[in-house]
Amino acid sequence: MSLRLVALTGIVALSLSACGEPAPADKTAGEAAATSATAPAEAANADFDLASVPLSTADLAPSPYFAAPAGYRAEESGDIRATQFPIWLGDRFQIVEGDVHWTRIGAEDGKTLSRTEVERAVETAVLAAGGVKVGSGQVPESAASALPETMRQELLSALGDNTNSPTTDYVIRRADKTIWVHSVVSIEVAHLTVVDAPPLAPAAPGPASN
């Protein structure tokens, strides 16, 4: 499987590739979002290039690599094999492909969930593993609704309430795999999703010189 990334202009990717163009400027935002949700694209976001992410050699726990922070517990979890997942780049989604593991996290009895505490714990763990933040912020409803309905239904528990709560997405690039991490922290619950994807494919050699 190729690990070049499928980008969705203006809307909608935790590994991989095709080609496309930004929506025409004369389209409305909604029309552009709907178009890019179904049209293949390549690296529409010039600010993000997976090849520029340093390779991580940090020690990792077994997949899914990250657990609920201290004071919190996994309330529910699940796996979705070989599927597509939309990673938020801050202004659009980028579709990646791989095996998805999601965990819904709640506070231990007698404790109130702290968004700051959970977000900080997740970020600390991911950055220590060599991760790089690729996007953050609340996802616009227009962007989320432009994702294919089948994708939204399949990933309902993995996406979390990303249109009403802060979303932060990361990538960890390793020699043997690419790990995407999706974190959404709501008032009473957090969602932590990991996508295990193939490594970045080597660049094709250029034409031979005479």
KELUMRO-272162 format. One record per residue: residue number from 1; chain; z, x, y of N, C-alpha, C in turn. Coordinates in nm, 2 decimals, decimal comma. Each point is the difference from the previous one (the first is absolute). Example, Ala and Ser with C-alpha at 12.3 -4.5 7.8 and 13.67 -1.06 7.14 Angstrom:
<recs>
<1; "A"; <0,78; 1,32; -0,57>; <0,00; -0,09; 0,12>; <0,00; 0,09; 0,12>>
<2; "A"; <-0,07; -0,04; 0,11>; <0,00; 0,09; 0,11>; <0,08; -0,08; 0,11>>
</recs>
This chain:
<recs>
<1; "A"; <0,00; 0,09; -0,12>; <0,00; -0,09; 0,12>; <0,00; 0,09; 0,12>>
<2; "A"; <-0,08; -0,03; 0,10>; <-0,01; 0,08; 0,12>; <0,12; -0,03; 0,09>>
<3; "A"; <0,05; 0,09; 0,07>; <0,12; -0,02; 0,09>; <-0,04; -0,01; 0,15>>
<4; "A"; <-0,12; -0,01; 0,03>; <-0,03; -0,02; 0,14>; <0,03; -0,14; 0,03>>
<5; "A"; <0,05; -0,02; 0,13>; <0,07; -0,13; 0,03>; <-0,10; -0,10; 0,06>>
<6; "A"; <0,03; -0,12; -0,04>; <-0,08; -0,12; 0,04>; <0,07; -0,05; 0,13>>
<7; "A"; <-0,06; 0,01; 0,12>; <0,07; -0,04; 0,12>; <-0,05; -0,14; 0,04>>
<8; "A"; <0,09; -0,08; 0,06>; <-0,04; -0,13; 0,05>; <0,02; -0,01; 0,15>>
<9; "A"; <-0,11; 0,00; 0,07>; <0,01; 0,01; 0,15>; <0,07; -0,11; 0,06>>
<10; "A"; <0,09; 0,03; 0,09>; <0,07; -0,10; 0,08>; <0,10; -0,08; -0,07>>
<11; "A"; <0,02; 0,01; -0,13>; <0,10; -0,08; -0,08>; <0,06; 0,08; -0,11>>
<12; "A"; <-0,07; -0,01; -0,10>; <0,05; 0,04; -0,13>; <-0,03; 0,14; 0,01>>
<13; "A"; <0,24; 0,25; -0,42>; <-0,03; 0,06; -0,06>; <0,13; 0,02; -0,04>>
<14; "A"; <0,26; 0,22; -0,29>; <0,08; 0,08; -0,04>; <-0,05; -0,02; -0,08>>
<15; "A"; <-0,48; 0,16; -0,08>; <-0,06; 0,12; -0,03>; <-0,15; -0,04; -0,01>>
<16; "A"; <-0,21; -0,06; 0,19>; <-0,07; 0,06; -0,09>; <-0,13; -0,04; 0,02>>
<17; "A"; <-0,12; -0,03; 0,00>; <-0,09; 0,01; 0,11>; <-0,12; -0,08; -0,01>>
<18; "A"; <-0,06; -0,02; 0,11>; <-0,13; -0,07; 0,02>; <-0,05; 0,03; 0,14>>
<19; "A"; <-0,09; -0,08; 0,06>; <-0,05; 0,03; 0,13>; <-0,02; -0,13; 0,08>>
<20; "A"; <0,01; 0,02; 0,13>; <-0,01; -0,12; 0,09>; <0,00; 0,03; 0,14>>
<21; "A"; <-0,01; -0,10; 0,09>; <0,00; 0,02; 0,14>; <0,09; -0,10; 0,07>>
<22; "A"; <0,05; 0,04; 0,12>; <0,09; -0,09; 0,07>; <-0,07; -0,13; 0,04>>
<23; "A"; <0,08; -0,10; 0,02>; <-0,07; -0,13; 0,03>; <-0,06; 0,01; 0,14>>
<24; "A"; <-0,11; -0,07; 0,02>; <-0,07; 0,01; 0,13>; <0,10; -0,05; 0,11>>
<25; "A"; <-0,02; 0,06; 0,12>; <0,09; -0,02; 0,11>; <-0,01; -0,14; 0,05>>
<26; "A"; <-0,11; -0,07; -0,02>; <-0,01; -0,14; 0,06>; <0,07; -0,10; -0,09>>
<27; "A"; <0,05; 0,04; -0,12>; <0,07; -0,10; -0,08>; <0,14; -0,02; 0,05>>
<28; "A"; <0,06; -0,11; -0,02>; <0,14; -0,03; 0,03>; <0,09; 0,08; -0,09>>
<29; "A"; <0,13; 0,02; 0,04>; <0,09; 0,08; -0,09>; <0,01; -0,06; -0,13>>
<30; "A"; <0,01; -0,14; -0,01>; <0,01; -0,06; -0,13>; <-0,13; 0,02; -0,09>>
<31; "A"; <-0,12; -0,01; 0,07>; <-0,12; 0,02; -0,08>; <-0,01; 0,14; -0,05>>
<32; "A"; <0,04; 0,10; 0,09>; <0,00; 0,14; -0,04>; <0,09; 0,02; -0,12>>
<33; "A"; <0,12; -0,06; 0,01>; <0,10; 0,02; -0,11>; <-0,05; -0,05; -0,13>>
<34; "A"; <-0,06; -0,12; 0,01>; <-0,05; -0,07; -0,13>; <-0,11; 0,08; -0,06>>
<35; "A"; <-0,09; 0,06; 0,09>; <-0,11; 0,08; -0,05>; <0,04; 0,12; -0,07>>
<36; "A"; <0,10; 0,07; 0,07>; <0,04; 0,13; -0,06>; <0,09; -0,02; -0,12>>
<37; "A"; <0,05; -0,12; -0,02>; <0,08; -0,02; -0,12>; <-0,08; 0,00; -0,13>>
<38; "A"; <-0,13; -0,03; 0,02>; <-0,09; -0,01; -0,12>; <-0,10; 0,11; 0,00>>
<39; "A"; <-0,03; 0,06; 0,11>; <-0,11; 0,10; 0,00>; <0,06; 0,14; -0,03>>
<40; "A"; <-0,07; 0,07; -0,09>; <0,05; 0,14; -0,03>; <-0,01; 0,09; 0,12>>
<41; "A"; <0,08; 0,10; 0,01>; <0,00; 0,09; 0,12>; <0,05; 0,13; -0,04>>
<42; "A"; <-0,03; 0,10; 0,08>; <0,05; 0,13; -0,03>; <0,06; 0,06; 0,13>>
<43; "A"; <0,13; 0,03; -0,01>; <0,07; 0,08; 0,11>; <-0,03; -0,06; 0,14>>
<44; "A"; <0,02; -0,13; 0,02>; <-0,03; -0,06; 0,13>; <0,11; 0,05; 0,10>>
<45; "A"; <0,12; 0,04; -0,06>; <0,10; 0,05; 0,09>; <-0,01; 0,15; 0,01>>
<46; "A"; <-0,05; 0,05; 0,11>; <-0,02; 0,14; 0,02>; <0,13; 0,07; 0,01>>
<47; "A"; <0,11; -0,07; 0,03>; <0,13; 0,07; 0,01>; <0,07; 0,03; -0,13>>
<48; "A"; <-0,06; -0,05; -0,11>; <0,07; 0,03; -0,13>; <-0,11; 0,06; -0,10>>
<49; "A"; <0,04; 0,11; -0,05>; <-0,09; 0,07; -0,10>; <0,09; 0,05; -0,11>>
<50; "A"; <-0,01; -0,06; -0,12>; <0,08; 0,04; -0,11>; <-0,01; 0,15; -0,03>>
<51; "A"; <-0,12; 0,06; 0,02>; <-0,02; 0,14; -0,03>; <0,09; 0,09; 0,09>>
<52; "A"; <0,04; -0,05; 0,11>; <0,08; 0,08; 0,10>; <0,15; 0,00; -0,04>>
<53; "A"; <0,04; -0,09; -0,09>; <0,14; -0,01; -0,04>; <0,03; 0,12; -0,09>>
<54; "A"; <0,11; 0,07; 0,04>; <0,03; 0,12; -0,09>; <0,04; -0,04; -0,14>>
<55; "A"; <-0,04; 0,08; -0,10>; <0,04; -0,03; -0,13>; <0,15; 0,02; -0,02>>
<56; "A"; <0,07; -0,09; -0,07>; <0,14; 0,01; -0,02>; <0,03; 0,06; -0,14>>
<57; "A"; <0,10; 0,09; -0,01>; <0,04; 0,05; -0,13>; <0,15; -0,03; -0,02>>
<58; "A"; <0,05; -0,09; 0,08>; <0,14; -0,03; -0,01>; <0,03; -0,07; -0,13>>
<59; "A"; <0,13; 0,02; -0,05>; <0,04; -0,06; -0,12>; <0,01; -0,15; 0,01>>
<60; "A"; <-0,05; -0,07; -0,10>; <0,01; -0,15; 0,01>; <0,07; -0,05; -0,12>>
<61; "A"; <0,07; -0,11; 0,02>; <0,05; -0,08; -0,11>; <-0,11; -0,06; -0,08>>
<62; "A"; <0,02; -0,05; -0,12>; <-0,11; -0,07; -0,07>; <-0,05; -0,12; 0,08>>
<63; "A"; <-0,12; -0,04; -0,01>; <-0,06; -0,12; 0,06>; <0,09; -0,12; -0,02>>
<64; "A"; <0,04; -0,08; 0,10>; <-0,06; -0,01; 0,13>; <0,06; 0,09; 0,11>>
<65; "A"; <0,07; 0,11; -0,04>; <0,04; 0,11; 0,09>; <0,12; -0,03; 0,09>>
<66; "A"; <0,00; -0,13; 0,06>; <0,11; -0,03; 0,10>; <0,08; -0,12; -0,05>>
<67; "A"; <0,13; 0,00; 0,04>; <0,09; -0,10; -0,04>; <0,06; -0,07; 0,12>>
<68; "A"; <0,08; -0,10; -0,02>; <0,07; -0,07; 0,11>; <0,10; 0,10; 0,06>>
<69; "A"; <0,02; 0,00; 0,13>; <0,09; 0,10; 0,06>; <0,15; -0,04; -0,04>>
<70; "A"; <0,09; 0,09; 0,02>; <0,14; -0,02; -0,03>; <0,05; -0,12; 0,08>>
<71; "A"; <0,07; -0,09; -0,07>; <0,05; -0,12; 0,06>; <-0,10; -0,12; -0,02>>
<72; "A"; <-0,11; 0,03; -0,06>; <-0,10; -0,11; -0,03>; <-0,04; 0,00; -0,15>>
<73; "A"; <-0,06; -0,11; -0,04>; <-0,03; -0,01; -0,14>; <-0,14; -0,06; -0,01>>
<74; "A"; <-0,07; 0,03; -0,11>; <-0,13; -0,06; -0,03>; <0,03; -0,14; -0,06>>
<75; "A"; <-0,05; -0,11; 0,07>; <0,02; -0,13; -0,04>; <-0,10; -0,05; -0,10>>
<76; "A"; <-0,12; 0,06; 0,02>; <-0,12; -0,04; -0,09>; <-0,10; 0,11; 0,01>>
<77; "A"; <-0,08; 0,02; -0,10>; <-0,11; 0,10; 0,01>; <-0,11; -0,04; -0,10>>
<78; "A"; <-0,11; 0,06; 0,02>; <-0,12; -0,04; -0,09>; <-0,11; 0,11; 0,02>>
<79; "A"; <-0,09; -0,01; -0,10>; <-0,12; 0,09; 0,00>; <-0,13; -0,08; 0,00>>
<80; "A"; <-0,10; 0,06; 0,07>; <-0,13; -0,06; -0,01>; <-0,09; 0,12; -0,02>>
<81; "A"; <-0,07; -0,01; -0,11>; <-0,08; 0,12; -0,04>; <-0,14; -0,01; 0,06>>
<82; "A"; <-0,05; 0,12; 0,04>; <-0,14; 0,02; 0,04>; <-0,05; -0,11; 0,09>>
<83; "A"; <0,05; -0,01; 0,12>; <-0,03; -0,10; 0,10>; <-0,02; 0,07; 0,14>>
<84; "A"; <-0,04; -0,09; 0,09>; <-0,02; 0,05; 0,14>; <0,12; -0,04; 0,08>>
<85; "A"; <0,03; 0,09; 0,10>; <0,12; -0,03; 0,09>; <-0,04; 0,04; 0,14>>
<86; "A"; <0,04; -0,09; 0,10>; <-0,03; 0,03; 0,14>; <0,11; 0,08; 0,07>>
<87; "A"; <-0,03; 0,12; 0,04>; <0,09; 0,09; 0,07>; <-0,02; -0,02; 0,15>>
<88; "A"; <0,11; -0,02; 0,07>; <-0,02; -0,02; 0,15>; <0,00; 0,13; 0,07>>
<89; "A"; <-0,11; 0,02; 0,08>; <-0,02; 0,12; 0,08>; <0,05; -0,01; 0,14>>
<90; "A"; <0,06; -0,11; 0,03>; <0,05; -0,02; 0,14>; <-0,09; -0,09; 0,08>>
<91; "A"; <-0,13; 0,00; -0,03>; <-0,09; -0,09; 0,07>; <-0,10; -0,07; -0,10>>
<92; "A"; <0,01; 0,03; -0,12>; <-0,09; -0,05; -0,10>; <0,05; 0,03; -0,14>>
<93; "A"; <-0,05; -0,07; -0,10>; <0,03; 0,03; -0,14>; <-0,10; 0,10; -0,06>>
<94; "A"; <0,05; 0,08; -0,09>; <-0,09; 0,08; -0,08>; <0,03; -0,03; -0,15>>
<95; "A"; <-0,10; -0,04; -0,07>; <0,02; -0,04; -0,14>; <0,00; 0,12; -0,09>>
<96; "A"; <0,11; 0,01; -0,09>; <0,01; 0,11; -0,09>; <0,01; -0,06; -0,14>>
<97; "A"; <-0,03; 0,07; -0,10>; <0,00; -0,05; -0,14>; <0,09; 0,08; -0,09>>
<98; "A"; <0,08; -0,06; -0,08>; <0,09; 0,06; -0,09>; <0,09; -0,09; -0,07>>
<99; "A"; <0,10; 0,05; -0,06>; <0,11; -0,08; -0,07>; <0,11; -0,02; 0,10>>
<100; "A"; <0,03; -0,13; 0,02>; <0,10; -0,04; 0,10>; <0,14; -0,03; -0,07>>
<101; "A"; <0,10; 0,06; 0,06>; <0,14; -0,04; -0,04>; <0,07; -0,05; 0,12>>
<102; "A"; <0,06; -0,12; 0,00>; <0,07; -0,05; 0,11>; <0,15; -0,03; -0,03>>
<103; "A"; <0,08; 0,02; 0,10>; <0,14; -0,03; -0,02>; <0,05; -0,08; 0,12>>
<104; "A"; <0,07; -0,11; -0,03>; <0,07; -0,07; 0,11>; <0,15; 0,05; 0,01>>
<105; "A"; <0,04; 0,04; 0,11>; <0,13; 0,06; 0,02>; <0,09; -0,09; 0,09>>
<106; "A"; <0,12; -0,02; -0,05>; <0,10; -0,07; 0,08>; <0,13; 0,08; 0,01>>
<107; "A"; <0,09; -0,04; 0,09>; <0,13; 0,07; 0,02>; <0,09; -0,03; -0,12>>
<108; "A"; <0,09; 0,10; -0,03>; <0,10; -0,02; -0,10>; <0,10; -0,11; 0,05>>
<109; "A"; <0,07; -0,06; -0,09>; <0,10; -0,10; 0,04>; <0,10; 0,05; 0,10>>
<110; "A"; <0,02; -0,08; 0,10>; <0,09; 0,04; 0,11>; <-0,06; 0,08; 0,11>>
<111; "A"; <-0,13; 0,03; -0,01>; <-0,07; 0,08; 0,10>; <-0,11; -0,08; 0,06>>
<112; "A"; <-0,03; 0,02; 0,13>; <-0,11; -0,06; 0,07>; <-0,11; 0,10; 0,01>>
<113; "A"; <-0,12; -0,05; -0,03>; <-0,12; 0,09; 0,01>; <-0,02; 0,05; 0,14>>
<114; "A"; <-0,02; 0,12; 0,02>; <-0,03; 0,07; 0,13>; <-0,14; 0,05; 0,00>>
<115; "A"; <-0,08; -0,06; 0,08>; <-0,14; 0,05; 0,01>; <-0,01; 0,14; 0,03>>
<116; "A"; <0,07; 0,05; 0,10>; <0,00; 0,14; 0,03>; <0,04; 0,09; -0,11>>
<117; "A"; <0,11; -0,04; -0,07>; <0,05; 0,08; -0,11>; <-0,11; 0,01; -0,12>>
<118; "A"; <-0,06; -0,11; -0,03>; <-0,10; 0,00; -0,11>; <-0,12; 0,08; 0,04>>
<119; "A"; <-0,05; -0,03; 0,12>; <-0,12; 0,07; 0,04>; <0,02; 0,15; 0,01>>
<120; "A"; <0,11; 0,04; 0,05>; <0,03; 0,14; 0,01>; <0,02; 0,07; -0,14>>
<121; "A"; <0,06; -0,08; -0,09>; <0,02; 0,06; -0,13>; <-0,14; 0,02; -0,08>>
<122; "A"; <-0,08; -0,10; 0,02>; <-0,14; 0,00; -0,06>; <-0,08; 0,12; 0,06>>
<123; "A"; <0,00; 0,00; 0,13>; <-0,07; 0,11; 0,07>; <0,05; 0,14; -0,04>>
<124; "A"; <0,13; 0,02; -0,01>; <0,05; 0,12; -0,03>; <-0,04; 0,05; -0,14>>
<125; "A"; <0,00; -0,10; -0,10>; <-0,03; 0,03; -0,13>; <-0,15; 0,03; -0,02>>
<126; "A"; <-0,09; -0,07; 0,07>; <-0,14; 0,02; -0,01>; <-0,04; 0,13; 0,07>>
<127; "A"; <0,05; 0,03; 0,11>; <-0,03; 0,12; 0,07>; <0,04; 0,12; -0,08>>
<128; "A"; <0,12; -0,01; -0,06>; <0,05; 0,11; -0,08>; <-0,09; 0,03; -0,12>>
<129; "A"; <-0,07; -0,11; -0,04>; <-0,10; 0,02; -0,12>; <-0,13; 0,05; 0,05>>
<130; "A"; <-0,01; 0,03; 0,13>; <-0,13; 0,05; 0,05>; <-0,09; -0,11; 0,06>>
<131; "A"; <0,06; -0,12; 0,02>; <-0,08; -0,11; 0,05>; <-0,03; 0,01; 0,15>>
<132; "A"; <-0,11; -0,07; 0,04>; <-0,04; -0,01; 0,14>; <-0,01; -0,14; 0,04>>
<133; "A"; <0,05; -0,04; 0,11>; <-0,01; -0,14; 0,04>; <-0,14; -0,02; 0,05>>
<134; "A"; <-0,06; -0,11; -0,04>; <-0,14; -0,03; 0,03>; <-0,01; -0,13; 0,09>>
<135; "A"; <0,10; -0,08; 0,01>; <0,00; -0,11; 0,09>; <0,13; -0,08; 0,00>>
<136; "A"; <0,03; -0,06; 0,11>; <0,12; -0,08; 0,01>; <-0,01; -0,11; 0,10>>
<137; "A"; <0,08; -0,10; -0,01>; <0,00; -0,11; 0,09>; <-0,02; -0,14; -0,07>>
<138; "A"; <0,02; -0,10; 0,07>; <-0,02; -0,14; -0,06>; <-0,15; -0,03; -0,01>>
<139; "A"; <-0,04; -0,04; -0,11>; <-0,14; -0,03; -0,03>; <-0,04; -0,14; 0,07>>
<140; "A"; <-0,10; 0,00; 0,08>; <-0,05; -0,12; 0,06>; <-0,04; -0,11; -0,10>>
<141; "A"; <0,03; -0,12; 0,02>; <-0,03; -0,11; -0,09>; <-0,15; 0,00; -0,03>>
<142; "A"; <-0,08; 0,02; 0,11>; <-0,15; 0,00; -0,02>; <-0,04; 0,10; -0,10>>
<143; "A"; <0,06; 0,12; 0,00>; <-0,04; 0,11; -0,09>; <0,04; -0,04; -0,14>>
<144; "A"; <0,13; -0,05; -0,02>; <0,04; -0,04; -0,13>; <-0,08; -0,11; -0,06>>
<145; "A"; <-0,03; -0,10; 0,08>; <-0,07; -0,12; -0,05>; <-0,14; 0,04; -0,04>>
<146; "A"; <-0,06; 0,11; 0,06>; <-0,14; 0,03; -0,03>; <-0,01; 0,08; -0,14>>
<147; "A"; <0,11; 0,04; -0,05>; <0,00; 0,05; -0,14>; <-0,05; -0,10; -0,10>>
<148; "A"; <-0,07; 0,03; -0,10>; <-0,04; -0,09; -0,10>; <0,12; -0,08; -0,05>>
<149; "A"; <-0,02; -0,13; -0,02>; <0,11; -0,09; -0,05>; <0,05; 0,05; -0,14>>
<150; "A"; <-0,09; 0,04; -0,08>; <0,04; 0,05; -0,14>; <0,09; 0,12; 0,01>>
<151; "A"; <-0,03; 0,09; 0,10>; <0,08; 0,12; 0,01>; <0,14; -0,04; 0,05>>
<152; "A"; <0,01; -0,09; 0,10>; <0,13; -0,04; 0,06>; <0,08; -0,07; -0,11>>
<153; "A"; <-0,06; -0,08; -0,09>; <0,08; -0,07; -0,10>; <0,05; 0,10; -0,10>>
<154; "A"; <-0,09; 0,09; -0,05>; <0,04; 0,10; -0,10>; <0,11; 0,09; 0,05>>
<155; "A"; <0,00; 0,03; 0,13>; <0,09; 0,10; 0,05>; <0,12; -0,06; 0,08>>
<156; "A"; <0,02; -0,13; -0,01>; <0,10; -0,07; 0,08>; <0,13; 0,07; 0,00>>
<157; "A"; <0,05; 0,04; -0,12>; <0,13; 0,06; 0,00>; <0,00; 0,15; 0,04>>
<158; "A"; <-0,12; 0,06; -0,01>; <-0,01; 0,14; 0,04>; <-0,02; 0,02; 0,15>>
<159; "A"; <-0,06; -0,09; 0,07>; <-0,03; 0,01; 0,14>; <0,12; -0,02; 0,09>>
<160; "A"; <0,09; -0,09; -0,05>; <0,11; -0,04; 0,09>; <-0,04; -0,08; 0,12>>
<161; "A"; <0,09; -0,03; 0,09>; <-0,02; -0,08; 0,11>; <-0,06; 0,08; 0,12>>
<162; "A"; <-0,11; 0,06; -0,02>; <-0,05; 0,10; 0,09>; <-0,05; -0,05; 0,13>>
<163; "A"; <-0,02; -0,13; 0,02>; <-0,04; -0,06; 0,12>; <0,12; -0,04; 0,09>>
<164; "A"; <0,12; 0,01; -0,05>; <0,12; -0,04; 0,07>; <0,10; 0,11; 0,01>>
<165; "A"; <-0,02; 0,11; -0,08>; <0,10; 0,10; -0,01>; <-0,07; 0,14; 0,02>>
<166; "A"; <0,07; 0,10; 0,04>; <-0,05; 0,13; 0,01>; <-0,06; 0,06; -0,13>>
<167; "A"; <-0,12; 0,05; 0,01>; <-0,07; 0,06; -0,11>; <-0,02; 0,15; 0,02>>
<168; "A"; <0,03; 0,09; -0,09>; <-0,03; 0,14; 0,01>; <-0,06; 0,05; -0,13>>
<169; "A"; <-0,12; 0,06; 0,01>; <-0,07; 0,05; -0,11>; <-0,02; 0,15; 0,00>>
<170; "A"; <0,01; 0,07; -0,12>; <0,00; 0,14; -0,01>; <-0,10; 0,04; -0,11>>
<171; "A"; <-0,04; 0,13; 0,00>; <-0,08; 0,05; -0,11>; <0,06; 0,14; -0,04>>
<172; "A"; <0,01; 0,02; -0,13>; <0,04; 0,13; -0,05>; <-0,13; 0,05; -0,08>>
<173; "A"; <-0,05; 0,11; 0,04>; <-0,12; 0,06; -0,06>; <0,04; 0,11; -0,09>>
<174; "A"; <-0,03; -0,01; -0,13>; <0,03; 0,10; -0,10>; <-0,13; 0,04; -0,07>>
<175; "A"; <0,01; 0,11; -0,07>; <-0,12; 0,06; -0,07>; <-0,05; -0,10; -0,11>>
<176; "A"; <0,10; -0,07; -0,06>; <-0,04; -0,08; -0,12>; <0,00; -0,15; 0,03>>
<177; "A"; <0,04; -0,04; 0,13>; <0,01; -0,14; 0,03>; <0,01; -0,02; 0,15>>
<178; "A"; <-0,02; -0,12; 0,04>; <0,04; -0,04; 0,14>; <0,10; -0,12; -0,01>>
<179; "A"; <0,10; 0,01; 0,07>; <0,11; -0,10; 0,00>; <0,01; -0,07; 0,13>>
<180; "A"; <-0,03; -0,13; 0,01>; <0,02; -0,08; 0,12>; <0,13; -0,07; -0,01>>
<181; "A"; <0,07; -0,01; 0,11>; <0,13; -0,06; 0,01>; <0,00; -0,11; 0,11>>
<182; "A"; <0,03; -0,12; -0,03>; <0,00; -0,11; 0,09>; <0,14; -0,06; 0,01>>
<183; "A"; <0,05; 0,00; 0,12>; <0,14; -0,05; 0,03>; <0,00; -0,11; 0,10>>
<184; "A"; <0,06; -0,11; -0,03>; <0,02; -0,11; 0,09>; <0,14; -0,04; 0,00>>
<185; "A"; <0,07; 0,00; 0,11>; <0,14; -0,03; 0,00>; <0,02; -0,13; 0,09>>
<186; "A"; <0,04; -0,10; -0,07>; <0,03; -0,13; 0,07>; <0,15; -0,01; 0,04>>
<187; "A"; <0,05; -0,11; 0,04>; <0,14; -0,02; 0,04>; <0,09; 0,01; -0,12>>
<188; "A"; <-0,04; -0,06; -0,11>; <0,09; -0,01; -0,11>; <-0,05; 0,07; -0,13>>
<189; "A"; <-0,12; 0,05; 0,00>; <-0,06; 0,06; -0,11>; <-0,10; 0,11; 0,04>>
<190; "A"; <-0,02; 0,10; -0,09>; <-0,10; 0,10; 0,03>; <-0,09; 0,01; -0,12>>
<191; "A"; <-0,13; 0,03; 0,03>; <-0,10; 0,02; -0,11>; <-0,05; 0,14; 0,00>>
<192; "A"; <0,01; 0,07; -0,11>; <-0,05; 0,14; -0,01>; <-0,10; 0,00; -0,12>>
<193; "A"; <-0,12; 0,04; 0,04>; <-0,11; -0,01; -0,09>; <-0,07; 0,14; -0,01>>
<194; "A"; <-0,03; 0,05; -0,12>; <-0,06; 0,13; -0,03>; <-0,13; -0,03; -0,07>>
<195; "A"; <-0,11; 0,07; 0,05>; <-0,12; -0,01; -0,07>; <-0,04; 0,14; -0,05>>
<196; "A"; <-0,01; 0,01; -0,13>; <-0,04; 0,13; -0,07>; <-0,15; 0,00; -0,01>>
<197; "A"; <-0,06; 0,09; 0,07>; <-0,15; 0,00; 0,01>; <-0,05; 0,14; -0,05>>
<198; "A"; <-0,13; 0,01; -0,02>; <-0,05; 0,13; -0,04>; <0,00; 0,10; 0,11>>
<199; "A"; <-0,02; 0,13; -0,03>; <0,00; 0,10; 0,11>; <-0,13; -0,01; 0,08>>
<200; "A"; <0,01; 0,06; 0,12>; <-0,12; 0,01; 0,08>; <-0,11; 0,07; -0,07>>
<201; "A"; <-0,12; -0,06; -0,01>; <-0,11; 0,07; -0,07>; <-0,05; 0,12; 0,08>>
<202; "A"; <-0,03; 0,11; -0,07>; <-0,05; 0,12; 0,08>; <-0,13; -0,04; 0,07>>
<203; "A"; <-0,01; 0,06; 0,12>; <-0,12; -0,02; 0,08>; <-0,13; 0,05; -0,08>>
<204; "A"; <-0,10; -0,08; 0,02>; <-0,13; 0,04; -0,07>; <-0,05; 0,13; 0,07>>
<205; "A"; <-0,06; 0,09; -0,08>; <-0,05; 0,13; 0,05>; <-0,12; -0,03; 0,10>>
<206; "A"; <-0,01; 0,08; 0,10>; <-0,11; -0,02; 0,09>; <-0,13; 0,05; -0,06>>
<207; "A"; <-0,11; -0,02; 0,07>; <-0,13; 0,05; -0,06>; <0,00; 0,15; 0,00>>
<208; "A"; <-0,06; 0,05; -0,11>; <-0,01; 0,14; -0,01>; <-0,09; 0,06; 0,10>>
<209; "A"; <0,04; 0,12; 0,06>; <-0,08; 0,06; 0,10>; <-0,11; 0,09; -0,07>>
<210; "A"; <-0,11; 0,01; 0,07>; <-0,11; 0,09; -0,06>; <0,03; 0,14; 0,03>>
</recs>
